[in-house]
Amino acid sequence: MSYLRFDKTLMINLEESLPREILRTNKSGAYHCTTIVDCNTRKYHGLLVIPVPNLDDENHVLLSSLDETVIQHGAEFNLGLHKYQGDNYSPKGHKYIREFDCERIPATTYRVGGVILRKEKIFVHHENRILIRYTLVDAHSATTLRFRPFLAFRSVREYTHENAQANREYQQVENGIKTCMYPGYPELFMQVNKKNEFHFDPNWYKGIEYTKEQERGYDFNEDLYVPGFFEVSIKKGESIIFSAGISEVSPRKLKAMFDAEVADRTPRDSFYHCLKNSAHQFHNKQSENHYLLAGYPWFKCRARDLFVSLPGLTLAIDEVDEFEDVMKTAERAIRHFINEEPLDCKIYEMSDPDVLLWAVWAIQQYAKETSRERCRHTYGTLLEDIMEFIRQRRHDNLFLHENGLLYANGADKPISWMNSIANGRPVTPRSGYLVELNSLWYNALRFIADLMREGGNNCLADSLDTQAAITAKSFVDIFLNEYGYLFDYVDGHMMDWSVRPNMIFTVAFDYSPLERGQKKKVLDIVTKELLTPKGLRTLSPKSGGYNPNYVGPQMQRDYAYHQGTAWPWLMGFYMEAYLRVYKISGISFVERQLIGLEDEMTSHCIGSLPELFDGNPPFKGRGAVSFAMNVAEILRVLKLLSKYNL
């Protein structure tokens, strides 16, 4: 029984199948994303979506979709599916689907009369190429396949419509054609590993609609260009491979290429393996640079997300080399930032005040996974430089006060992960002493002090310990309130009494200014008011402004983004905190909490975790279809559990 298999009943019910999406990436920025019935519901969906660096910093949809038609005895059965105006779906090819299986690679089985056709898709790693293999499992007479490509050649942020500027020319290549709709784009090569006929039959298919964009309050329709169609005969038991890429390939090599890529995949046959596969999809290697994308389909590499997700996406799945490779790029970005030099890589939001401290936390996880000696040898100098940068008050918006706490101004611009903006202003204007910022600070002071002392640098270690002692006292005095939980932020006489999840980090980190009894009280409040089956709420239902449903147009969603929605990555730190407080007796509770997230493997983007969930039942998944910090933190918790269960 496959872990990710959907039968005919679900597949032909569009209310069930359309919300389920599939994502595949090439680990170099390109991706394929659509629904499990191959009907695009977002402008970000496409068979071949790639970065085009000479145009801009966005991804671009080249090949939107590929409609297949089975032809027997002159009768045509179109397997495609598109939504048009008036809630019209055409040509309703989903009614022929008998099964969808995604354990190793996405595979759809169709049945048309006596014909059983299996379609399998795979994205070639580190190459802008998608391969689709069609296998005629059964047929009682001569069968022909027709492939009709729908081209977009546009940014994922835009739409294309019928226009006279689109280039309709094409050139023959071996077993296929190449074409390019607009200047600046690479040529798209579409080839088959068997002799075929291409029929030039240019048409615009108008008024294709994307329901997800409509739900989000955006424009939601476009026209797609179809240059013609390919026809190829296929025999029972035979497999044919269709390739779409930005370079020509030898058709004779397609079978070996497909088989090699399949052999390189880890089956998605468990919760862990689904998340491990998902973890690999966030990697983005560009020449000497190695990034982690914050999520799909619209996020870039954001500094905070990179450092929060780095341990889970690498160390938690025993890929230490990958951690070090990503850190080579990240360390260069850090050094350019602290030296006030222009960044030579595409890591965004480096100047946010908590970023350097999250980098220290990520390196701390490396020390725990490898050894403190190896960590000191590899990153000791970097850690010293980060601490000096902060202690010397060289950051534009991170001020070390005499009380040992870090102060940052967030009144006009978001400075933490709660970064939603509406009407040019932060929706959650957290400013002053932020609780997680100072938790990170205390943790960093103690960690680096211990690391330096073990390396013989007692002078620096003593200095950091002295600083940490001052910080610890001030932290408890300023953040711990009479009800036993922590203020979210304090700015002068302004204390935010809202119950938010940012206090959980103080319990989860290795070094905390709180005593065990204080930690337990914080954990209890978080459990009582913020815990859901899908993550921690960003705001308690008892606090003012609670807005748990991430729905509607952009403005409405901005106001809900951190005002009650639930985030799985916070659950990672919560479960770590729970194990820290309750130790081995907390294992069964943590394992039960993971069940709600494992349920998501067959929902939303199958095999991954979406960006966030509504804070109230039924806790519907929202936002980006696959989010790096969420996947990373749950993987890290699974690794923690494995150590307890040894």
C-alpha positions as semicolon CSV with decimal commas, in nm:
position;residue;x (nm);y (nm);z (nm)
1;M;0,000;0,000;0,000
2;S;0,152;0,332;-0,105
3;Y;0,185;0,605;0,155
4;L;0,074;0,868;-0,097
5;R;-0,190;0,711;-0,319
6;F;-0,528;0,851;-0,420
7;D;-0,797;0,641;-0,583
8;K;-1,049;0,716;-0,856
9;T;-1,318;0,830;-0,612
10;L;-1,104;1,116;-0,483
11;M;-0,943;1,206;-0,816
12;I;-1,266;1,257;-1,011
13;N;-1,414;1,467;-0,728
14;L;-1,268;1,810;-0,802
15;E;-1,368;1,944;-0,460
16;E;-1,125;1,689;-0,316
17;S;-0,855;1,675;-0,584
18;L;-0,810;2,040;-0,685
19;P;-0,699;2,159;-0,338
20;R;-0,421;1,898;-0,339
21;E;-0,104;2,017;-0,506
22;I;0,221;1,857;-0,614
23;L;0,565;2,021;-0,614
24;R;0,891;1,909;-0,768
25;T;1,213;2,113;-0,793
26;N;1,552;2,077;-0,956
27;K;1,751;2,211;-0,654
28;S;1,863;2,506;-0,867
29;G;1,560;2,731;-0,848
30;A;1,336;2,576;-1,114
31;Y;1,022;2,383;-1,028
32;H;0,710;2,205;-1,147
33;C;0,392;2,266;-0,950
34;T;0,026;2,192;-1,020
35;T;-0,267;2,002;-0,872
36;I;-0,277;1,623;-0,859
37;V;-0,523;1,626;-1,153
38;D;-0,287;1,850;-1,357
39;C;-0,527;2,144;-1,358
40;N;-0,341;2,467;-1,278
41;T;-0,515;2,672;-1,011
42;R;-0,243;2,934;-0,948
43;K;-0,051;3,171;-1,173
44;Y;0,257;3,013;-1,013
45;H;0,166;2,668;-1,146
46;G;0,341;2,520;-1,446
47;L;0,518;2,218;-1,588
48;L;0,844;2,407;-1,638
49;V;0,896;2,717;-1,422
50;I;1,251;2,852;-1,419
51;P;1,455;3,156;-1,317
52;V;1,561;3,379;-1,607
53;P;1,843;3,586;-1,450
54;N;1,899;3,813;-1,749
55;L;1,536;3,934;-1,724
56;D;1,480;3,974;-1,349
57;D;1,496;3,800;-1,013
58;E;1,167;3,615;-1,056
59;N;1,070;3,271;-1,180
60;H;0,904;3,241;-1,519
61;V;0,647;2,995;-1,651
62;L;0,764;2,865;-1,990
63;L;0,553;2,551;-2,031
64;S;0,226;2,590;-1,843
65;S;0,078;2,249;-1,915
66;L;0,069;1,964;-2,163
67;D;-0,263;1,820;-2,277
68;E;-0,253;1,455;-2,376
69;T;-0,503;1,295;-2,612
70;V;-0,548;0,922;-2,663
71;I;-0,658;0,836;-3,017
72;Q;-0,804;0,496;-3,113
73;H;-1,006;0,410;-3,425
74;G;-1,027;0,782;-3,500
75;A;-1,191;0,859;-3,163
76;E;-1,015;1,119;-2,947
77;F;-1,008;1,117;-2,567
78;N;-0,850;1,432;-2,422
79;L;-0,690;1,383;-2,079
80;G;-0,633;1,754;-2,010
81;L;-0,816;1,975;-1,761
82;H;-0,851;2,356;-1,751
83;K;-1,096;2,589;-1,582
84;Y;-1,270;2,851;-1,793
85;Q;-1,518;3,128;-1,718
86;G;-1,848;3,033;-1,560
87;D;-1,706;2,744;-1,359
88;N;-1,660;2,544;-1,679
89;Y;-1,396;2,271;-1,676
90;S;-1,273;2,142;-2,008
91;P;-1,191;1,894;-2,146
92;K;-1,256;1,707;-1,817
93;G;-0,982;1,452;-1,858
94;H;-0,986;1,384;-1,485
95;K;-1,286;1,155;-1,534
96;Y;-1,049;0,900;-1,692
97;I;-0,812;0,891;-1,391
98;R;-0,811;0,566;-1,203
99;E;-0,526;0,632;-0,958
100;F;-0,260;0,883;-0,859
101;D;0,052;0,758;-0,680
102;C;0,332;0,980;-0,553
103;E;0,551;0,749;-0,349
104;R;0,862;0,777;-0,566
105;I;0,758;1,009;-0,851
106;P;0,415;1,150;-0,946
107;A;0,234;0,884;-1,147
108;T;-0,120;0,905;-1,286
109;T;-0,303;0,604;-1,430
110;Y;-0,578;0,671;-1,688
111;R;-0,830;0,428;-1,830
112;V;-1,003;0,509;-2,158
113;G;-1,210;0,214;-2,275
114;G;-0,962;-0,067;-2,323
115;V;-0,662;0,166;-2,295
116;I;-0,468;0,192;-1,968
117;L;-0,206;0,467;-1,979
118;R;0,039;0,552;-1,703
119;K;0,199;0,898;-1,688
120;E;0,506;0,966;-1,470
121;K;0,680;1,302;-1,422
122;I;1,028;1,378;-1,297
123;F;1,237;1,695;-1,274
124;V;1,605;1,656;-1,364
125;H;1,828;1,773;-1,078
126;H;2,029;2,089;-1,145
127;E;1,896;2,117;-1,499
128;N;1,599;2,313;-1,632
129;R;1,427;2,006;-1,772
130;I;1,115;1,807;-1,694
131;L;1,063;1,455;-1,827
132;I;0,726;1,286;-1,866
133;R;0,710;0,914;-1,934
134;Y;0,399;0,760;-2,087
135;T;0,358;0,382;-2,066
136;L;0,080;0,205;-2,252
137;V;-0,005;-0,060;-1,994
138;D;-0,287;-0,212;-2,198
139;A;-0,454;-0,157;-2,536
140;H;-0,640;-0,383;-2,777
141;S;-0,574;-0,189;-3,099
142;A;-0,345;0,069;-3,258
143;T;-0,304;0,373;-3,031
144;T;-0,174;0,725;-3,097
145;L;-0,080;0,988;-2,839
146;R;-0,118;1,357;-2,910
147;F;0,065;1,618;-2,700
148;R;-0,057;1,978;-2,706
149;P;0,179;2,220;-2,518
150;F;0,034;2,533;-2,354
151;L;0,300;2,805;-2,348
152;A;0,312;3,114;-2,124
153;F;0,663;3,267;-2,131
154;R;0,586;3,511;-1,851
155;S;0,681;3,594;-1,493
156;V;0,501;3,407;-1,214
157;R;0,385;3,751;-1,096
158;E;0,209;3,834;-1,423
159;Y;-0,030;3,693;-1,683
160;T;-0,009;3,655;-2,057
161;H;-0,287;3,744;-2,302
162;E;-0,326;3,712;-2,677
163;N;-0,096;3,961;-2,846
164;A;0,065;4,027;-3,181
165;Q;0,417;4,043;-3,034
166;A;0,433;3,673;-2,950
167;N;0,673;3,496;-3,185
168;R;0,500;3,203;-3,359
169;E;0,811;3,074;-3,532
170;Y;0,967;2,742;-3,445
171;Q;1,253;2,527;-3,569
172;Q;1,274;2,153;-3,602
173;V;1,519;1,971;-3,378
174;E;1,573;1,599;-3,342
175;N;1,233;1,442;-3,264
176;G;1,082;1,777;-3,171
177;I;1,088;2,155;-3,199
178;K;1,234;2,461;-3,031
179;T;1,056;2,793;-2,993
180;C;1,077;3,120;-2,801
181;M;0,781;3,354;-2,764
182;Y;0,960;3,675;-2,658
183;P;1,310;3,830;-2,666
184;G;1,521;3,775;-2,356
185;Y;1,379;3,429;-2,287
186;P;1,570;3,106;-2,349
187;E;1,448;2,876;-2,624
188;L;1,215;2,598;-2,515
189;F;1,306;2,258;-2,656
190;M;1,026;2,001;-2,668
191;Q;1,140;1,656;-2,779
192;V;1,022;1,295;-2,770
193;N;1,245;0,988;-2,756
194;K;1,064;0,844;-3,058
195;K;1,000;0,966;-3,409
196;N;0,684;1,175;-3,420
197;E;0,504;1,437;-3,624
198;F;0,463;1,797;-3,516
199;H;0,160;1,971;-3,664
200;F;0,183;2,351;-3,665
201;D;-0,161;2,468;-3,554
202;P;-0,118;2,798;-3,363
203;N;-0,403;2,903;-3,134
204;W;-0,464;3,108;-2,823
205;Y;-0,671;2,936;-2,558
206;K;-0,848;3,226;-2,393
207;G;-0,993;3,287;-2,051
208;I;-0,818;3,016;-1,850
209;E;-0,889;3,085;-1,483
210;Y;-0,692;3,022;-1,163
211;T;-0,920;2,970;-0,864
212;K;-0,651;3,015;-0,598
213;E;-0,571;3,362;-0,730
214;Q;-0,941;3,446;-0,732
215;E;-0,967;3,337;-0,367
216;R;-0,670;3,561;-0,284
217;G;-0,835;3,865;-0,440
218;Y;-0,608;3,892;-0,744
219;D;-0,664;3,889;-1,119
220;F;-0,717;3,527;-1,213
221;N;-0,745;3,471;-1,589
222;E;-0,508;3,455;-1,883
223;D;-0,467;3,331;-2,238
224;L;-0,216;3,060;-2,325
225;Y;-0,052;3,001;-2,661
226;V;-0,054;2,656;-2,821
227;P;0,182;2,633;-3,122
228;G;0,044;2,299;-3,242
229;F;0,065;1,937;-3,138
230;F;0,286;1,630;-3,152
231;E;0,154;1,289;-3,259
232;V;0,330;0,962;-3,193
233;S;0,221;0,599;-3,214
234;I;0,259;0,379;-2,907
235;K;0,233;0,003;-2,863
236;K;0,116;-0,201;-2,567
237;G;0,397;-0,224;-2,312
238;E;0,591;0,059;-2,475
239;S;0,711;0,373;-2,293
240;I;0,757;0,713;-2,455
241;I;0,936;1,004;-2,290
242;F;0,854;1,370;-2,354
243;S;1,122;1,623;-2,260
244;A;1,082;1,998;-2,209
245;G;1,396;2,200;-2,135
246;I;1,601;2,502;-2,235
247;S;1,869;2,302;-2,416
248;E;1,858;2,032;-2,679
249;V;1,898;1,675;-2,564
250;S;1,970;1,357;-2,754
251;P;1,639;1,165;-2,761
252;R;1,835;0,842;-2,729
253;K;1,956;0,950;-2,385
254;L;1,616;1,030;-2,239
255;K;1,541;0,678;-2,114
256;A;1,873;0,650;-1,929
257;M;1,829;1,003;-1,793
258;F;1,481;0,923;-1,665
259;D;1,591;0,594;-1,503
260;A;1,891;0,760;-1,336
261;E;1,675;1,034;-1,186
262;V;1,421;0,783;-1,054
263;A;1,698;0,577;-0,892
264;D;1,819;0,891;-0,712
265;R;1,486;0,947;-0,536
266;T;1,397;0,845;-0,182
267;P;1,050;0,683;-0,173
268;R;0,789;0,888;0,013
269;D;0,676;0,588;0,213
270;S;0,669;0,747;0,560
271;F;0,624;1,079;0,737
272;Y;1,001;1,115;0,775
273;H;1,077;1,032;0,411
274;C;0,813;1,278;0,289
275;L;0,972;1,555;0,492
276;K;1,324;1,451;0,386
277;N;1,226;1,474;0,020
278;S;1,059;1,807;0,087
279;A;1,375;1,931;0,261
280;H;1,580;1,866;-0,051
281;Q;1,344;2,078;-0,260
282;F;1,442;2,402;-0,083
283;H;1,806;2,379;-0,191
284;N;1,904;2,620;-0,464
285;K;2,258;2,587;-0,600
286;Q;2,373;2,865;-0,833
287;S;2,738;2,822;-0,945
288;E;2,943;2,871;-0,623
289;N;2,645;2,989;-0,417
290;H;2,420;2,753;-0,222
291;Y;2,092;2,892;-0,088
292;L;1,787;2,765;0,092
293;L;1,464;2,907;-0,045
294;A;1,213;3,011;0,220
295;G;0,927;2,834;0,043
296;Y;0,740;2,760;-0,277
297;P;0,610;2,884;-0,503
298;W;0,689;3,254;-0,443
299;F;0,957;3,291;-0,176
300;K;1,323;3,373;-0,230
301;C;1,615;3,312;0,007
302;R;1,549;3,516;0,322
303;A;1,825;3,537;0,582
304;R;1,618;3,459;0,892
305;D;1,438;3,169;0,724
306;L;1,771;3,034;0,602
307;F;1,927;3,015;0,949
308;V;1,613;2,887;1,124
309;S;1,563;2,612;0,868
310;L;1,927;2,522;0,801
311;P;1,975;2,269;1,087
312;G;1,649;2,088;1,017
313;L;1,697;2,073;0,640
314;T;2,051;1,936;0,667
315;L;2,171;1,814;1,008
316;A;1,840;1,649;1,099
317;I;1,868;1,426;0,792
318;D;2,240;1,356;0,844
319;E;2,363;1,587;0,569
320;V;2,644;1,772;0,750
321;D;2,825;1,848;0,423
322;E;2,517;2,028;0,294
323;F;2,505;2,241;0,611
324;E;2,867;2,344;0,559
325;D;2,811;2,417;0,191
326;V;2,514;2,645;0,260
327;M;2,709;2,814;0,539
328;K;2,993;2,900;0,299
329;T;2,755;3,128;0,112
330;A;2,583;3,246;0,431
331;E;2,911;3,326;0,607
332;R;3,022;3,537;0,313
333;A;2,692;3,727;0,335
334;I;2,737;3,777;0,710
335;R;3,090;3,909;0,668
336;H;2,987;4,147;0,392
337;F;2,708;4,275;0,614
338;I;2,916;4,330;0,929
339;N;3,194;4,488;0,723
340;E;2,940;4,717;0,554
341;E;3,027;4,581;0,210
342;P;2,783;4,514;-0,075
343;L;2,642;4,161;-0,071
344;D;2,755;3,953;-0,367
345;C;2,484;3,690;-0,325
346;K;2,104;3,679;-0,318
347;I;2,029;3,643;0,052
348;Y;1,765;3,898;0,140
349;E;1,684;4,084;0,464
350;M;2,032;4,039;0,616
351;S;1,990;4,361;0,813
352;D;1,698;4,239;1,027
353;P;1,820;4,263;1,387
354;D;1,763;3,899;1,485
355;V;1,935;3,745;1,182
356;L;2,289;3,724;1,324
357;L;2,158;3,564;1,643
358;W;1,966;3,302;1,445
359;A;2,294;3,233;1,261
360;V;2,460;3,167;1,599
361;W;2,173;2,934;1,693
362;A;2,215;2,742;1,366
363;I;2,589;2,701;1,430
364;Q;2,506;2,585;1,784
365;Q;2,300;2,300;1,635
366;Y;2,600;2,213;1,417
367;A;2,815;2,187;1,731
368;K;2,565;1,948;1,887
369;E;2,544;1,733;1,575
370;T;2,919;1,714;1,501
371;S;3,139;1,824;1,793
372;R;3,215;2,145;1,974
373;E;3,578;2,117;1,868
374;R;3,485;2,089;1,501
375;C;3,243;2,379;1,539
376;R;3,507;2,597;1,703
377;H;3,758;2,514;1,431
378;T;3,511;2,582;1,149
379;Y;3,306;2,873;1,281
380;G;3,486;3,000;1,594
381;T;3,622;3,314;1,431
382;L;3,284;3,391;1,273
383;L;3,112;3,360;1,611
384;E;3,366;3,593;1,772
385;D;3,319;3,849;1,496
386;I;2,939;3,838;1,526
387;M;2,956;3,895;1,901
388;E;3,202;4,181;1,863
389;F;2,978;4,340;1,599
390;I;2,678;4,332;1,833
391;R;2,864;4,430;2,151
392;Q;3,035;4,721;1,977
393;R;2,687;4,847;1,877
394;R;2,775;4,852;1,508
395;H;2,432;4,730;1,392
396;D;2,206;5,012;1,273
397;N;1,905;4,877;1,462
398;L;2,034;4,658;1,743
399;F;2,137;4,843;2,056
400;L;2,298;4,678;2,358
401;H;2,176;4,865;2,664
402;E;2,348;4,889;3,002
403;N;2,098;4,639;3,143
404;G;2,239;4,376;2,910
405;L;1,932;4,355;2,684
406;L;1,913;4,422;2,313
407;Y;1,681;4,696;2,193
408;A;1,550;4,736;1,837
409;N;1,312;4,984;1,679
410;G;1,020;4,812;1,511
411;A;0,757;5,083;1,523
412;D;0,787;5,184;1,159
413;K;0,925;4,870;0,997
414;P;0,886;4,503;1,097
415;I;1,203;4,369;1,260
416;S;1,107;4,013;1,355
417;W;0,955;3,713;1,183
418;M;0,614;3,870;1,252
419;N;0,667;4,095;0,953
420;S;0,323;4,159;0,804
421;I;0,261;4,508;0,665
422;A;-0,068;4,686;0,585
423;N;-0,093;5,039;0,452
424;G;0,284;5,070;0,481
425;R;0,285;5,000;0,856
426;P;0,358;4,687;1,062
427;V;0,041;4,501;1,154
428;T;0,219;4,379;1,466
429;P;0,448;4,672;1,560
430;R;0,682;4,488;1,796
431;S;0,943;4,736;1,918
432;G;1,190;4,775;2,203
433;Y;1,303;4,466;2,393
434;L;1,167;4,169;2,199
435;V;1,140;3,850;2,400
436;E;1,280;3,608;2,140
437;L;1,555;3,850;2,038
438;N;1,683;3,860;2,394
439;S;1,634;3,485;2,439
440;L;1,856;3,439;2,135
441;W;2,104;3,688;2,279
442;Y;2,137;3,515;2,615
443;N;2,164;3,174;2,448
444;A;2,436;3,307;2,214
445;L;2,636;3,461;2,500
446;R;2,642;3,139;2,701
447;F;2,704;2,910;2,405
448;I;2,997;3,109;2,268
449;A;3,141;3,159;2,617
450;D;3,149;2,783;2,676
451;L;3,288;2,721;2,327
452;M;3,567;2,975;2,373
453;R;3,658;2,851;2,721
454;E;3,694;2,496;2,590
455;G;3,928;2,635;2,327
456;G;4,143;2,811;2,584
457;N;4,017;3,166;2,533
458;N;3,925;3,228;2,895
459;C;3,942;3,605;2,862
460;L;3,663;3,623;2,602
461;A;3,464;3,350;2,778
462;D;3,472;3,537;3,111
463;S;3,368;3,859;2,941
464;L;3,071;3,691;2,771
465;D;2,967;3,514;3,092
466;T;2,973;3,845;3,279
467;Q;2,755;3,998;3,010
468;A;2,521;3,698;3,022
469;A;2,474;3,730;3,397
470;I;2,366;4,093;3,358
471;T;2,136;3,996;3,070
472;A;1,975;3,711;3,265
473;K;1,880;3,927;3,562
474;S;1,735;4,202;3,341
475;F;1,550;3,948;3,127
476;V;1,361;3,805;3,424
477;D;1,296;4,148;3,574
478;I;1,158;4,294;3,251
479;F;0,982;4,005;3,072
480;L;0,841;3,778;3,344
481;N;0,501;3,904;3,456
482;E;0,283;3,826;3,754
483;Y;0,081;3,566;3,563
484;G;0,384;3,349;3,495
485;Y;0,429;3,412;3,124
486;L;0,657;3,650;2,934
487;F;0,571;3,984;2,780
488;D;0,604;3,971;2,402
489;Y;0,796;4,298;2,398
490;V;0,867;4,586;2,634
491;D;0,938;4,942;2,524
492;G;0,982;5,184;2,810
493;H;0,657;5,181;3,002
494;M;0,481;4,996;2,720
495;M;0,446;4,623;2,797
496;D;0,268;4,397;2,550
497;W;0,051;4,160;2,754
498;S;-0,061;3,966;2,445
499;V;-0,007;3,593;2,478
500;R;0,212;3,512;2,180
501;P;0,436;3,215;2,097
502;N;0,765;3,408;2,093
503;M;0,819;3,329;2,462
504;I;0,853;2,956;2,385
505;F;1,208;3,004;2,254
506;T;1,322;3,095;2,605
507;V;1,218;2,747;2,718
508;A;1,345;2,564;2,409
509;F;1,700;2,701;2,383
510;D;1,994;2,522;2,546
511;Y;2,070;2,824;2,761
512;S;1,786;3,010;2,928
513;P;1,768;3,284;3,192
514;L;1,461;3,111;3,339
515;E;1,459;2,856;3,619
516;R;1,283;2,522;3,565
517;G;0,967;2,631;3,749
518;Q;0,945;2,948;3,542
519;K;0,994;2,748;3,223
520;K;0,710;2,516;3,317
521;K;0,471;2,806;3,377
522;V;0,554;2,955;3,035
523;L;0,510;2,616;2,870
524;D;0,176;2,564;3,044
525;I;0,040;2,900;2,922
526;V;0,152;2,825;2,565
527;T;-0,003;2,480;2,582
528;K;-0,331;2,612;2,716
529;E;-0,380;2,910;2,485
530;L;-0,169;2,864;2,172
531;L;-0,134;2,493;2,095
532;T;-0,328;2,350;1,797
533;P;-0,285;2,022;1,606
534;K;-0,107;2,214;1,328
535;G;0,126;2,444;1,521
536;L;0,127;2,728;1,770
537;R;-0,115;3,016;1,728
538;T;0,048;3,353;1,679
539;L;-0,195;3,507;1,926
540;S;-0,417;3,372;2,200
541;P;-0,795;3,372;2,141
542;K;-0,815;3,556;2,475
543;S;-0,600;3,843;2,349
544;G;-0,739;4,146;2,170
545;G;-0,728;4,141;1,790
546;Y;-0,748;3,763;1,756
547;N;-0,802;3,691;1,385
548;P;-0,745;3,322;1,312
549;N;-0,861;3,282;0,950
550;Y;-0,611;3,360;0,674
551;V;-0,863;3,422;0,394
552;G;-0,987;3,694;0,161
553;P;-0,801;3,965;-0,032
554;Q;-0,444;4,072;0,046
555;M;-0,532;4,338;0,304
556;Q;-0,757;4,104;0,498
557;R;-0,493;3,832;0,497
558;D;-0,221;4,077;0,607
559;Y;-0,420;4,160;0,918
560;A;-0,463;3,790;1,002
561;Y;-0,107;3,677;0,918
562;H;0,026;3,688;1,276
563;Q;-0,293;3,753;1,469
564;G;-0,405;3,401;1,549
565;T;-0,295;3,180;1,259
566;A;-0,101;2,864;1,352
567;W;0,255;2,793;1,232
568;P;0,413;2,445;1,236
569;W;0,772;2,568;1,276
570;L;0,680;2,712;1,615
571;M;0,555;2,367;1,708
572;G;0,912;2,243;1,658
573;F;1,045;2,471;1,930
574;Y;0,740;2,400;2,145
575;M;0,804;2,025;2,132
576;E;1,172;2,079;2,205
577;A;1,072;2,291;2,505
578;Y;0,828;2,021;2,618
579;L;1,100;1,756;2,605
580;R;1,337;1,989;2,788
581;V;1,088;2,034;3,073
582;Y;0,937;1,684;3,092
583;K;1,227;1,485;2,945
584;I;1,153;1,119;2,870
585;S;0,805;1,138;3,021
586;G;0,709;1,389;2,751
587;I;0,788;1,163;2,455
588;S;0,440;1,015;2,415
589;F;0,280;1,361;2,424
590;V;0,517;1,491;2,156
591;E;0,454;1,187;1,938
592;R;0,079;1,249;1,962
593;Q;0,127;1,612;1,859
594;L;0,303;1,501;1,543
595;I;-0,004;1,311;1,425
596;G;-0,183;1,632;1,326
597;L;0,109;1,727;1,104
598;E;0,150;1,382;0,952
599;D;-0,212;1,410;0,839
600;E;-0,100;1,697;0,615
601;M;0,114;1,467;0,401
602;T;-0,196;1,383;0,195
603;S;-0,342;1,735;0,195
604;H;-0,253;2,076;0,054
605;C;0,089;2,016;-0,108
606;I;0,121;1,643;-0,066
607;G;0,436;1,529;0,109
608;S;0,511;1,873;0,252
609;L;0,381;2,137;0,494
610;P;0,219;2,466;0,394
611;E;0,316;2,807;0,528
612;L;0,047;2,837;0,795
613;F;-0,294;2,717;0,912
614;D;-0,609;2,883;1,033
615;G;-0,600;2,910;1,411
616;N;-0,950;2,765;1,456
617;P;-1,094;2,428;1,345
618;P;-1,080;2,276;1,091
619;F;-0,727;2,432;1,082
620;K;-0,714;2,464;0,705
621;G;-0,371;2,498;0,541
622;R;-0,300;2,836;0,382
623;G;-0,031;3,042;0,214
624;A;0,271;2,901;0,033
625;V;0,228;2,533;-0,053
626;S;0,563;2,427;0,095
627;F;0,748;2,621;0,366
628;A;1,110;2,558;0,464
629;M;1,100;2,648;0,835
630;N;0,799;2,422;0,892
631;V;0,955;2,120;0,725
632;A;1,288;2,187;0,896
633;E;1,159;2,216;1,250
634;I;0,947;1,902;1,234
635;L;1,246;1,711;1,098
636;R;1,456;1,846;1,385
637;V;1,197;1,726;1,637
638;L;1,195;1,381;1,476
639;K;1,574;1,374;1,517
640;L;1,540;1,479;1,883
641;L;1,288;1,202;1,941
642;S;1,518;0,945;1,783
643;K;1,788;1,037;2,034
644;Y;1,547;0,994;2,326
645;N;1,439;0,657;2,189
646;L;1,789;0,515;2,161
